Amino acid sequence: MPRQGFYHRNFAVNPRRERAFLSALGFTSAFAVTRIITHLIRAGVGPFHNISSKGGTHIHHSTFGIFGLLGVGYLWVYLIFVGGDHPPHWGSRVTATGFGISAALTLDEFALWLDLQDDYWDKQGRKSIDAVAIFGGLLTLGVVGRPALEELGLMPEGVGAVLRRLDITSIGD
């Protein structure tokens, strides 16, 4: 039997772990792209611009994130595309990635939730970055998991023991 690749060994054979990985990948990618685009809009560079309704009301990107979370949540409530779909598991992969993307779009404007004003560029807007960093860090812990980090030789022994005790790395084990 040919040696399986890293992705297959650590993710593809385990739908729960793969979904967690794809959620983190979607989250991280969407967050980075969103930050880049918002900075380009603010600087007036490139083809990007704010989205507004016909009446001129600014539509925040968190709106699309909320709709995405509602859509994925609706599917998951009915256990649609939760990893049990038959290979190639495309539906599970799409919803997991969509969840990560939607979470990034929503959390990127977290300060707007608290203050009910558009303070994205003010000091108060820093709350969004903090919320995203915390959520991203927790999601990543659950994504990669102890086995993948140990295979790569990146898991310090003490951290692995703590994670095992907290049962954080048991996604799909």
N, C-alpha and C positions, 0 to 999 in steps of 0.2 A: 504494500500500500504506500503511495507516495506521501511524503511528509506534508501535512496540512500547513497552510499559512497562518501567521499570527492572528489575523482577523478571524479566520474560521475557527481556530482553536479557542479563542477567548470570547468571541461574540456570536458568530453565525450559528453555532450549534446550540446556543442558549438564547431563545427568543427574549426572555426577560432582560438579560444582560445586554443583548443587542439593542433592544428598545431604549434602555437607559443610556447607552453609548450614543445612539442616534439623537436622542433628546438633548444630550449635552453638546453634541456637535452642532445641531441646529441652533441651540441657544447661543453658543459662543460665536458662531458665524453670523447669525442675525444681529447680535448685539454689536459686533465689530462693524458690520456693514452699516447698521443704523447710525452709529456714532459718526462714522466717516461721512455719510450722506448729510446728516444734520449739520455737521461742521461746514461742509461744502455749500449747503443752502445758506447758512448764516454768512459765509464769505462771498456769496454771489458767484460761485465758481461752478461751471459745468451746466448740464441741462436740468439739474434738479431744482425743484421749487416746492413750497408748501402746498398742501392740498386744502382746498376750501370748497364749501358748498356754494350753490348759486347765490345764496344770500350773503356770501362773504365770510361765513363762519369758518374758522380754522378747524380742520379735522385732524386731531392728534393721532400719531401712529399707534398709540395705545388702544385706540378704538379697534383697529384691525387685529391687534393682539387679543383683545377681549372677545371679538367674534370668533377668532381662531380657537381660543380656549373653550368657548361654548360649543363650537362644532365638534372638536375632538372629544370633549367631555360627554356630549350627547352620544356619540358612537361608542365610547367606552362604557357608559352606563348600560348599554344593551349588549356589552361584551362583543362588539364588532371591532375587528382588527386589533385585538389585544395580545396577539402572538400565537394564537391557536390556529390561524389561517394556514392552509397548506402551502408548502413551498411553491413559489419563492418568497412568501411572506411579504409581498409588496405593500399590502394594506397596512400591516403592522408597522412596517418601516416608515411609510408615509405619515401615519398618525403620530408616531413617536417623534419624528423630525418636526412635524407641524406643531406639536406641543411645545417643543423647545423654542422654535421660532416665535410662536405666539407669546410664550412666557417672557422672552427677551423684549419684544415690542411693548408688552404691558409694563414690565418692571423698569424699563428704561425711563418711563415717566412716572415713577412711583411718587415723587414729591408732589405731583399734581393731585394724587389721591388724597394726600394729607392736608394740603393747603388750599385745595380747590382754586388754584390760580396757576397760570403758566409761568413758573419760576425756573424753567429748565436751565437757563443760563446764569441764574443768580447763585449766591452761596447756598440758598435753601435747596437748589436743584441737586446739590451734592448728595442728598438723601437717596436719589435714584441710583447713583453710582454705588453707594454703600449697599443698598438693597440688592442690586444686581451682583455685586461681588460676593456677598454672603450666599445668595441663592446659587450662584454658579459654583462656588466652592463646595457646597453641600451636594449639589447635583453631581459634580465630578467625583466626589468620594464614592457615591453610589454607582457611578458609571464604570469606572475603570476597574475597581474592585481589587482586592488583595491578590488574587491569582495572577492577573495580568502584570501588576507591578512587581510581584515576586519573580515572574518569568523574565522580566527585563532587568532584574537586579536593582530596582529603584525603591523597594520597600524597606525602610529601616526596621530592624527587628522589633524594637520597642513600639513603634507605631502600629505594625502589623498585629502585635499582641493586643493593643488597646482597641483597634478596630474589630478584631475577632470577639473581644469581650463585649463591645457595644453592639455587635451583630450588624454593623453598618455594611459590611462587604458581602453579605449573604445573598445578594441579588441573583437569583436563579441557581444558587449552589445546591 
